[in-house]
Amino acid sequence: MKPAYYKITIALFIIATAFVARLAYLQLITDRYALNAANTSIKTEYVIPQRGIIFDRNGKILVGNQPSYEISFTQNLMKPDFDTIGFCNLLRITKKDFINKVASLKKDKYYSRLTPMTFMSDMSREEIARIQEIIFKYPAFSIVERPQRKYEVSTSGNLLGYTNQVNESYIKKDSTYYLPGDIAGITGIERSYEKELRGEKGMKYIQKDIRLRNVGPYKNGTLDREVVSGKDLTLTIDYDLQRIAEEMLVNKHGAIVAIDPNNGEILALATGPDIDPNLFTGVDKKKNIYRLSKDTLYDNKPTFDRALQAAYPPGSTFKLLTALAAMQMGVMDEKTVFPCGGGFFYKGKRIKGHGGADPLIPSIQVSSNCFFTYAFIKIIKKYPGNPSKGVDEWKEIMNSFGVGEFLNNDLAVGAKGRVPSGDFYERRFKAIMKASGSKKTNFTDWDEMSTGAIYNGMGQGDVLVTPLQLANYTAAIANKGWYYTPHIVKSIDGKPNPDPRFKNKHLTKVQNQKYYNLVMQGMEAVMLRGTGASLRSSDFTQLAKTGTAQVPQGKDNSIFTLIAPADKPKIVVAAVMEHAGFGATWAGPACTVIAEKYITGTLKREHLYKKMINASFMGEYKRQWYKEHGKPKEDLDSIKLKKLQDSLKLINEKNSAKNKQPKKLT
């Protein structure tokens, strides 16, 4: 019994000794308790760092900083004799405003009597100059300098993003850094590179006397922490290209994406409608952000980045991948001819199309729906009685081109798109059979017609791609079987972006160079004598594919993808114009204008640029909106006003002829 007693006694002694030693360390050696927030004789002041500057690839400043100020409130420093009226007069607010603001701060989840909370933000230098000599009378309130973003450009709001006060999720992710009222990147590059841009806060410990006046730094500032400014970012974006792309998307819904296929650098990433990033600053910032997020009139959705988030049927641009997959799977070659005279006829289904019974290259040139639909049927039927196996093999090839998968890049948002699997069609076939009352129990041998799978080959089925994915798989074709992950940041603080995701080549499952040569010959034929011939340039060569994708809402989507120059590609450009019509008519000019500017340094075919910036598809968007939602009241009012103005104009013309006084509109 005694040995057990001794062991317990020794164990308790060791624990007690460790506890006393730790207590002595904390109280006598460290400053932990001296600096505890409960110790009101020492005040912690944070120094907010300047956020990093954002440049384009040519050194143009896109986003900088400007001084901005706020008033913080610490409840624990509030004096019993606080002069509410005097303070309200100083800040030029009402007593009711003061009471409501303090009450709302106390309801905040992170409210603490010891923690400074933002009382008033976005104050100008002039406002601060007026109050800074008097605010010392109100020790519960302090002036805090927070650098505010200054946008040097008026476009690309979705790309650049904006900063705002941190929310609960931000604080949870990094509670060791963020405090209520802190500013962080919310969208765009500001969000995806928040840690690099934000820097590190400085920290000063200030001693206070019994009247809470500053008496100097605690321990002569030896415990203070220096502020570290945020890191500067140099983007891969060429802002000249970006601006031109944004201009061509005015009054249009869609996107234009340009990539350097040699390294995956994104040269332009434009979406329409665009946002002026200056709306994200100033006293109306919150109001503007809310308004933009709620703007769905005519399906505008300006905060929805169509280049990254919108998934579209790729139309005929997808025929390039259908050709590569079919050859890779061994179900056709360059000499294969399908029965395409007069269009596509299969199991009672007829699809209109161009061309006749031609092999691969002429079929790409004329964009034959028939040829590529038959090619996809061959893919489905590669394994008799097991169409899912053929579709799954095709899906693996598509995924290897970055289609139907997240690209895992450095952008804040993105969509996966869709490439259906064999299981996708088995489940659809099962639902169709059950709905029809069929007694069929075997759903693995599904039918390509009833499931709609037949349309995938020409880009009109269940396949959906984002404009970025479209540009990326075109880059893989330009490189004949590989691509770098598309990315937006070229360097950080002058040093190359160290992210390993952008250093590795992704090999596609099609590695036979012959297949790419054939497809690229077809793309060359498109520009020389095919559907894109009107966009041919005498200054540089181009490989391209047009796309006109049918959509149920109304007019077709215009789609185009381009490689230039043909022999040594420097740029890939893809464009989608919603409900615009033929690919070569609208998306095509946008792509070739961007390529021309990048390769030659100028716009030699200015008529194409002017055609794009002067075009508007808002009429089609309004028509679709009215059809679904009815005319909004403001439009009806404007119509009535226009009729009244026209009537008044006629009356005034008659009065003028009779030398009478003109009537005024009231």
C-alpha positions in Angstrom: 0.0 0.0 0.0 2.8 2.4 0.9 4.5 2.2 -2.5 1.2 3.3 -4.2 0.8 6.1 -1.7 4.3 7.4 -2.4 3.8 7.3 -6.1 0.6 9.3 -5.8 2.3 11.8 -3.5 5.2 12.2 -5.9 2.9 12.7 -8.9 0.9 15.4 -7.1 4.1 17.1 -6.0 5.3 17.2 -9.6 2.0 18.6 -10.9 1.9 21.3 -8.2 5.5 22.3 -8.9 4.8 22.6 -12.7 1.7 24.6 -12.0 3.6 27.0 -9.6 6.5 27.3 -12.1 4.1 28.1 -14.9 2.3 30.7 -12.9 5.6 32.3 -11.9 6.7 32.4 -15.5 3.6 34.1 -16.7 3.5 36.7 -13.9 7.2 37.4 -13.4 8.9 36.7 -16.6 6.4 37.3 -19.5 4.2 40.3 -20.3 1.1 38.2 -21.0 -1.0 39.4 -18.1 0.4 42.9 -18.3 -0.8 43.1 -21.9 -4.1 41.4 -21.2 -7.1 43.4 -22.6 -8.5 43.6 -19.1 -5.6 45.8 -18.1 -6.9 49.2 -19.0 -3.7 51.0 -18.0 -2.1 49.6 -21.2 -3.9 50.2 -24.5 -3.2 48.2 -27.6 -3.1 50.2 -30.8 -3.0 48.5 -34.2 -1.3 50.0 -37.2 -3.2 49.0 -40.4 -0.8 48.2 -43.3 -1.1 49.5 -46.8 -2.5 46.9 -49.1 -0.3 45.8 -52.0 -0.6 47.6 -55.3 -1.9 45.7 -58.3 -0.2 46.2 -61.7 -0.9 44.8 -65.1 1.8 42.9 -67.0 3.2 46.1 -68.5 3.5 48.0 -65.1 0.3 50.0 -65.3 -1.2 50.6 -61.9 -4.7 49.2 -61.7 -5.3 49.4 -58.0 -3.6 51.6 -55.4 -4.4 53.1 -52.1 -5.7 56.4 -50.7 -6.0 57.6 -47.1 -9.3 56.9 -45.4 -10.3 57.2 -41.8 -12.8 55.8 -39.3 -13.8 56.4 -35.7 -13.6 53.4 -33.4 -15.5 52.9 -30.1 -14.4 51.0 -27.0 -17.2 50.7 -24.4 -14.8 50.1 -21.5 -13.3 53.6 -21.9 -16.6 55.4 -21.8 -16.7 57.9 -19.0 -19.8 58.2 -16.7 -20.0 61.9 -17.5 -19.8 61.4 -21.3 -21.0 64.5 -23.2 -23.3 62.9 -25.7 -24.6 66.2 -27.2 -21.1 67.6 -27.6 -19.8 64.4 -29.2 -22.8 64.4 -31.6 -22.2 68.0 -32.6 -18.5 67.2 -33.2 -19.4 64.3 -35.6 -22.5 66.2 -37.0 -24.9 63.4 -36.2 -28.1 63.3 -34.2 -28.4 61.9 -30.7 -30.8 59.3 -32.1 -28.2 58.2 -34.6 -25.6 57.9 -31.8 -27.9 55.8 -29.6 -28.9 53.5 -32.5 -25.3 53.0 -33.6 -24.0 52.1 -30.1 -27.0 49.8 -29.7 -26.2 48.0 -33.0 -22.6 47.6 -32.1 -23.6 45.9 -28.8 -25.7 43.4 -30.7 -22.7 42.4 -32.9 -21.6 38.8 -32.3 -18.0 39.9 -31.7 -18.9 42.9 -29.4 -16.8 43.2 -26.3 -16.5 46.1 -23.9 -12.7 45.8 -24.3 -12.6 45.5 -28.1 -12.5 48.6 -30.4 -15.6 48.5 -32.8 -16.0 50.6 -35.9 -18.4 53.5 -35.1 -18.1 55.5 -38.3 -16.1 54.6 -41.5 -15.1 56.1 -44.8 -14.3 59.5 -43.3 -12.4 62.1 -45.4 -9.1 63.8 -44.5 -11.0 67.0 -44.1 -13.5 65.5 -41.6 -10.7 64.1 -39.5 -8.8 67.4 -39.6 -11.9 69.1 -38.1 -12.3 66.7 -35.2 -8.8 65.4 -34.4 -7.9 68.2 -32.0 -11.1 67.8 -29.9 -11.7 64.0 -29.9 -9.3 63.5 -27.0 -12.1 64.7 -24.8 -13.9 61.4 -25.6 -11.4 58.6 -24.8 -13.9 55.9 -25.8 -13.5 57.1 -29.4 -10.3 57.0 -31.5 -9.3 57.9 -35.0 -8.1 54.9 -37.0 -6.4 55.3 -40.4 -7.4 52.6 -42.8 -6.0 52.8 -46.3 -8.8 52.6 -48.8 -8.5 51.2 -52.3 -8.1 53.6 -55.2 -8.9 52.3 -58.6 -6.9 53.8 -61.5 -9.2 52.2 -64.1 -12.9 52.3 -64.7 -13.4 48.7 -65.9 -12.8 45.1 -64.8 -14.6 45.3 -61.4 -15.3 41.6 -61.4 -11.7 40.7 -62.2 -10.1 43.1 -59.6 -12.8 42.6 -57.0 -13.3 44.8 -53.9 -12.5 45.0 -50.2 -15.0 45.4 -47.4 -15.3 44.8 -43.6 -14.8 41.2 -42.6 -17.8 39.0 -41.9 -18.1 36.1 -39.5 -16.7 33.5 -41.9 -13.6 35.6 -42.5 -12.9 36.0 -38.8 -13.5 32.2 -38.2 -11.0 31.4 -40.9 -8.2 33.5 -39.3 -9.2 34.7 -35.9 -5.6 35.3 -35.0 -5.5 38.2 -37.5 -8.9 39.6 -38.2 -10.9 41.7 -35.7 -14.4 43.1 -36.3 -14.1 46.2 -38.5 -11.0 44.9 -40.3 -10.9 45.2 -44.1 -10.3 42.2 -46.4 -10.7 41.2 -50.0 -14.3 40.0 -50.7 -14.2 39.2 -54.5 -11.9 38.9 -57.4 -8.1 39.2 -57.1 -8.6 41.0 -53.8 -10.0 37.8 -52.4 -7.9 35.2 -54.0 -4.7 36.9 -53.0 -5.9 38.4 -49.7 -3.0 37.0 -47.6 -0.4 38.5 -50.0 -2.1 41.8 -50.4 -3.1 42.5 -46.7 0.3 42.7 -45.1 0.7 42.3 -41.4 -0.7 44.7 -38.8 1.7 46.7 -36.6 1.0 46.7 -32.8 1.8 49.4 -30.2 1.4 49.1 -26.5 0.6 52.5 -24.9 0.6 53.2 -21.2 -2.2 55.2 -19.8 -2.4 57.2 -16.6 -5.4 57.3 -14.2 -7.2 59.7 -16.5 -6.5 57.4 -19.5 -4.1 59.9 -21.1 -1.1 58.5 -23.0 2.1 58.6 -20.9 4.3 56.8 -23.5 5.1 53.4 -24.9 5.0 50.3 -22.6 8.6 49.1 -21.9 10.0 51.7 -24.3 8.3 49.9 -27.3 10.4 46.8 -27.0 7.2 44.7 -27.3 5.8 46.6 -30.2 5.5 44.9 -33.6 6.4 46.7 -36.8 3.7 47.0 -39.5 4.5 45.1 -42.8 3.0 46.4 -46.0 1.1 44.1 -48.3 2.9 42.6 -51.3 2.5 44.1 -54.7 1.0 41.9 -57.5 1.8 42.0 -61.2 -1.0 40.4 -63.1 -0.7 38.4 -66.3 -3.4 40.8 -67.7 -2.5 43.2 -70.6 -4.8 46.0 -69.7 -4.9 47.4 -73.2 -6.4 44.1 -74.3 -8.6 44.0 -71.3 -10.0 47.4 -71.9 -10.7 46.7 -75.6 -12.4 43.5 -74.7 -14.6 45.3 -72.1 -15.5 48.0 -74.6 -16.6 45.3 -77.1 -18.9 43.8 -74.5 -20.8 47.0 -73.7 -24.6 46.3 -74.1 -23.9 42.6 -74.4 -24.0 39.6 -72.2 -21.0 37.3 -72.6 -17.2 37.0 -72.2 -13.9 37.3 -74.0 -10.9 35.3 -72.7 -7.3 35.5 -74.1 -4.5 33.1 -73.0 -0.8 32.8 -73.8 -0.8 29.0 -74.6 3.0 28.9 -74.0 2.7 29.5 -70.2 -1.0 29.6 -69.3 -1.0 33.4 -68.5 -4.4 35.0 -68.9 -4.0 38.1 -71.1 -7.6 39.2 -70.9 -10.6 38.1 -68.8 -13.5 40.3 -69.7 -17.2 39.8 -68.8 -20.3 41.7 -69.9 -21.9 43.5 -68.3 -18.8 45.1 -66.7 -18.5 47.0 -63.4 -16.7 50.2 -62.7 -14.6 49.3 -59.6 -14.8 52.9 -58.4 -18.3 52.0 -57.2 -16.7 49.9 -54.6 -15.2 52.9 -52.7 -16.5 56.0 -50.9 -19.5 56.6 -48.7 -21.9 55.0 -51.2 -19.9 51.7 -51.4 -22.3 49.6 -49.4 -25.3 50.9 -51.3 -23.6 50.3 -54.7 -22.5 46.8 -53.8 -26.1 45.9 -52.7 -27.6 47.5 -55.9 -25.2 45.6 -58.2 -25.8 42.3 -56.5 -29.6 42.7 -56.9 -29.5 43.9 -60.5 -31.3 41.1 -62.4 -33.2 43.4 -64.9 -32.9 42.0 -68.4 -30.8 39.2 -66.8 -27.9 41.7 -66.4 -26.4 40.2 -63.2 -23.3 42.4 -63.3 -21.6 40.7 -60.3 -21.9 37.3 -62.1 -18.6 36.8 -63.9 -19.6 35.1 -67.1 -16.0 34.4 -68.1 -15.6 32.1 -65.1 -19.1 31.2 -63.8 -21.3 30.9 -66.8 -21.4 27.4 -68.4 -22.6 27.4 -72.0 -23.2 24.8 -74.7 -20.0 25.1 -76.7 -21.7 24.6 -80.1 -19.5 23.8 -83.1 -16.3 24.8 -81.3 -16.6 21.4 -79.5 -16.4 19.5 -82.8 -12.6 19.9 -82.5 -12.6 17.8 -79.3 -15.1 15.3 -80.8 -12.7 14.8 -83.7 -9.7 14.3 -81.4 -11.6 11.9 -79.1 -13.0 9.8 -82.0 -9.5 9.4 -83.5 -7.9 8.6 -80.1 -10.6 6.0 -79.5 -10.0 4.5 -82.9 -13.6 4.8 -84.2 -12.6 7.0 -87.2 -9.6 8.5 -89.0 -9.0 11.4 -91.3 -10.4 9.5 -94.3 -13.6 8.4 -92.6 -16.7 9.6 -94.5 -20.2 9.5 -93.1 -23.5 9.5 -95.1 -24.1 13.3 -94.9 -25.6 14.2 -98.2 -28.4 16.6 -97.5 -28.1 16.6 -93.8 -28.2 14.1 -90.9 -30.8 11.3 -91.0 -30.8 8.7 -88.2 -33.6 6.7 -86.7 -36.2 9.1 -88.0 -34.3 12.1 -86.7 -33.2 14.9 -89.2 -30.7 17.6 -88.4 -29.9 20.3 -90.9 -26.3 20.8 -91.7 -23.6 22.0 -94.1 -21.5 20.0 -96.4 -21.9 16.6 -97.9 -20.3 13.2 -97.5 -16.8 14.6 -96.7 -13.8 13.5 -94.6 -12.6 15.3 -91.5 -10.8 18.4 -92.7 -13.6 19.7 -95.1 -16.1 18.8 -92.3 -14.4 21.1 -89.9 -14.1 23.8 -92.6 -17.9 23.8 -93.2 -18.8 22.8 -89.6 -20.8 19.7 -90.5 -23.3 18.8 -87.9 -23.9 15.5 -89.6 -20.2 14.4 -89.6 -19.6 15.1 -85.9 -22.9 13.6 -84.8 -22.1 10.4 -86.6 -18.6 10.5 -85.0 -20.1 10.7 -81.6 -22.5 7.8 -82.3 -19.3 5.8 -83.1 -17.9 6.8 -79.7 -21.1 5.7 -78.0 -21.2 2.4 -79.8 -17.5 1.5 -79.5 -18.4 -1.2 -77.1 -21.6 -3.0 -78.4 -24.3 -3.4 -75.7 -22.4 -1.1 -73.3 -22.7 2.5 -74.4 -21.7 3.8 -70.9 -18.2 2.3 -71.4 -17.7 4.3 -74.6 -19.1 7.5 -73.0 -16.9 7.1 -69.9 -13.8 6.7 -72.1 -14.8 9.9 -74.0 -15.4 11.7 -70.7 -11.9 10.8 -69.5 -10.5 12.4 -72.6 -12.6 15.5 -72.2 -11.6 15.9 -68.6 -7.9 15.7 -69.6 -8.5 18.9 -71.7 -9.8 20.6 -68.5 -13.5 20.3 -69.6 -16.1 19.3 -66.9 -13.6 19.9 -64.1 -12.5 22.8 -62.0 -9.2 24.2 -63.4 -7.7 24.7 -59.9 -6.4 28.2 -60.6 -5.9 31.4 -58.7 -9.2 33.0 -59.5 -11.8 33.6 -56.8 -14.7 32.0 -58.6 -15.3 29.4 -61.2 -17.7 26.8 -62.6 -17.0 23.1 -63.3 -19.1 22.9 -66.4 -20.4 19.5 -67.4 -19.3 16.4 -69.2 -21.9 13.7 -68.7 -20.9 10.1 -67.8 -22.4 6.8 -68.8 -24.1 6.6 -65.4 -25.7 10.0 -66.2 -27.4 8.5 -69.2 -28.4 5.3 -67.5 -30.2 7.3 -64.9 -31.9 9.5 -67.5 -32.9 6.4 -69.5 -34.4 4.8 -66.4 -36.5 7.9 -65.7 -37.6 8.1 -69.3 -38.7 4.4 -69.4 -40.5 4.7 -66.0 -42.3 7.8 -67.2 -43.5 6.0 -70.4 -44.8 3.1 -68.4 -42.2 0.7 -69.9 -41.5 -2.6 -68.1 -37.9 -2.5 -69.2 -35.5 -3.4 -66.3 -32.1 -3.3 -68.1 -31.0 0.4 -68.3 -27.3 -0.2 -69.1 -28.0 -0.6 -72.8 -29.5 2.8 -73.1 -30.6 4.6 -76.4 -28.6 7.5 -77.7 -31.7 9.1 -79.3 -34.1 9.1 -76.4 -31.5 10.2 -73.9 -30.3 13.1 -76.1 -26.7 11.9 -75.9 -26.5 12.0 -79.7 -26.2 15.8 -79.7 -22.9 16.0 -77.7 -20.7 15.5 -80.7 -21.7 18.9 -82.2 -21.7 20.7 -78.9 -25.4 20.9 -78.5 -26.1 18.1 -76.0 -25.4 18.0 -72.3 -21.9 19.4 -72.5 -21.4 22.8 -70.8 -18.2 24.8 -70.7 -17.1 28.1 -69.3 -15.4 30.6 -71.7 -12.2 30.1 -69.7 -12.4 26.3 -70.3 -13.1 27.0 -74.0 -9.9 29.1 -74.3 -8.0 26.5 -72.3 -8.9 23.5 -74.5 -8.0 25.6 -77.5 -4.6 26.3 -75.9 -4.2 22.5 -75.5 -4.9 22.1 -79.2 -2.4 24.9 -80.1 0.2 23.0 -78.0 -0.7 19.6 -79.5 -1.5 17.8 -76.3 -0.6 19.9 -73.2 -1.5 23.0 -71.3 -0.5 25.0 -68.3 -3.2 25.9 -65.8 -4.6 29.3 -66.7 -3.6 31.9 -64.0 -3.9 35.6 -63.3 -0.8 36.6 -61.3 2.6 36.8 -62.9 4.7 37.9 -60.0 4.5 38.8 -56.3 6.7 41.7 -55.1 8.7 41.4 -58.3 9.4 37.7 -58.0 7.8 35.1 -60.3 4.6 33.6 -58.9 5.9 30.6 -56.8 2.6 28.6 -57.0 3.6 25.1 -58.2 0.2 24.6 -59.8 1.3 26.9 -62.7 4.6 25.2 -63.4 3.5 21.8 -64.3 2.4 20.8 -67.8 -0.9 18.9 -68.0 -0.8 16.2 -70.7 -4.1 15.4 -72.4 -5.0 11.8 -73.2 -4.5 12.6 -76.9 -0.8 12.5 -77.6 -0.7 11.6 -81.3 0.7 14.7 -83.1 -1.0 13.6 -86.3 -4.5 14.0 -84.8 -3.7 17.6 -83.9 -2.2 18.4 -87.2 -5.4 17.2 -88.9 -7.6 19.3 -86.6 -5.4 22.4 -87.1 -5.6 21.9 -90.8 -9.3 22.0 -90.5 -9.1 25.2 -88.4 -6.9 26.8 -91.0 -9.4 25.9 -93.7 -12.1 27.6 -91.6 -10.2 30.9 -91.9 -9.0 30.5 -95.5 -12.3 29.4 -97.2 -14.7 28.3 -94.5 -17.1 29.9 -92.0 -14.4 32.4 -90.7 -13.0 33.5 -94.0 -14.4 37.0 -93.7 -12.1 37.6 -90.6 -8.9 36.6 -92.4 -5.9 39.1 -91.8 -3.1 39.9 -94.1 -0.8 40.6 -91.2 -0.9 37.3 -89.3 -2.2 33.8 -89.7 -5.1 32.4 -87.7 -6.6 29.0 -86.9 -10.2 29.1 -85.7 -13.5 27.4 -85.2 -16.9 29.1 -85.3 -19.8 28.1 -83.1 -23.5 29.0 -83.2 -25.2 27.3 -80.2 -28.9 27.0 -80.1 -30.5 27.9 -76.7 -34.1 27.7 -75.7 -34.6 31.3 -74.5 -34.3 32.9 -77.9 -31.6 33.8 -80.5 -28.5 31.6 -80.8 -25.3 32.2 -78.8 -22.4 33.4 -80.9 -19.2 31.5 -80.1 -15.7 31.6 -81.6 -12.2 30.3 -80.6 -9.0 31.3 -82.3 -5.2 30.5 -82.3 -2.7 33.0 -83.7 -0.2 33.0 -85.3 -0.7 29.5 -86.9 2.9 28.4 -87.0 4.1 29.6 -83.5 1.0 30.4 -81.4 1.3 33.4 -79.1 -2.3 33.9 -78.2 -5.6 32.0 -77.9 -8.8 34.0 -77.8 -12.3 32.6 -77.1 -15.5 34.6 -77.0 -19.2 34.0 -76.2 -21.9 36.5 -77.1 -25.3 35.5 -75.6 -28.2 35.6 -78.1 -26.2 37.4 -80.8 -26.5 35.0 -83.7 -23.8 33.5 -85.9 -20.3 32.8 -84.4 -18.4 34.4 -87.3 -20.6 37.5 -87.2 -20.1 38.7 -83.6 -17.8 36.5 -81.4 -15.4 36.1 -84.3 -14.7 39.8 -84.8 -14.1 40.2 -81.1 -11.5 37.4 -81.1 -9.6 38.6 -84.1 -9.5 42.2 -82.9 -7.9 41.1 -79.6 -5.4 38.8 -81.5 -4.5 41.6 -83.9 -3.9 44.1 -81.1 -1.7 41.7 -79.2 0.4 40.5 -82.2 0.8 43.7 -84.2 0.5 46.2 -81.3 -2.3 48.2 -83.1 -5.8 47.9 -84.5 -5.4 47.8 -88.3 -8.9 46.6 -89.0 -10.6 49.3 -87.0 -14.0 48.7 -88.8 -14.3 45.4 -86.9 -13.6 47.1 -83.5 -16.2 49.8 -84.3 -18.7 47.2 -85.4 -18.4 45.6 -82.0 -18.4 48.7 -79.8 -21.5 50.1 -81.6 -23.5 46.9 -81.5 -26.1 46.3 -78.8 -28.1 43.1 -78.1 -30.1 44.7 -75.3 -33.2 44.6 -77.5 -33.1 40.8 -77.5 -32.5 40.6 -73.8 -35.4 42.9 -73.1 -37.7 40.9 -75.4 -36.8 37.7 -73.5 -37.2 39.5 -70.2 -40.6 40.9 -71.1 -41.8 37.5 -72.3 -41.0 35.9 -69.0 -41.6 38.7 -66.5 -43.8 41.3 -68.3 -42.8 44.9 -68.7 -41.5 46.5 -65.5 -43.4 49.6 -64.3 -40.5 51.9 -65.0 -40.5 50.9 -68.6 -44.2 51.5 -68.9 -43.8 54.9 -67.4 -41.0 55.8 -69.7 -43.1 54.7 -72.7 -46.0 57.0 -71.5 -43.5 59.9 -71.0 -42.2 59.4 -74.5 -45.7 59.4 -76.0 -46.4 62.6 -74.0 -43.2 64.3 -75.2 -44.0 63.4 -78.8 -47.5 64.8 -78.5 -46.1 68.0 -76.9 -43.6 68.3 -79.7 -46.4 68.2 -82.3 -48.4 70.8 -80.3 -45.4 73.1 -80.1 -44.7 72.8 -83.8 -48.3 73.9 -84.5 -48.1 76.7 -82.0 -44.8 77.8 -83.5 -46.4 78.0 -86.9 -49.1 80.2 -85.3 -46.6 82.3 -83.3 -48.1 81.1 -80.0 -46.1 80.5 -76.7 -44.9 76.9 -76.5 -46.4 74.6 -73.9 -44.3 73.1 -71.2 -44.3 69.6 -69.8 -45.2 69.5 -66.1 
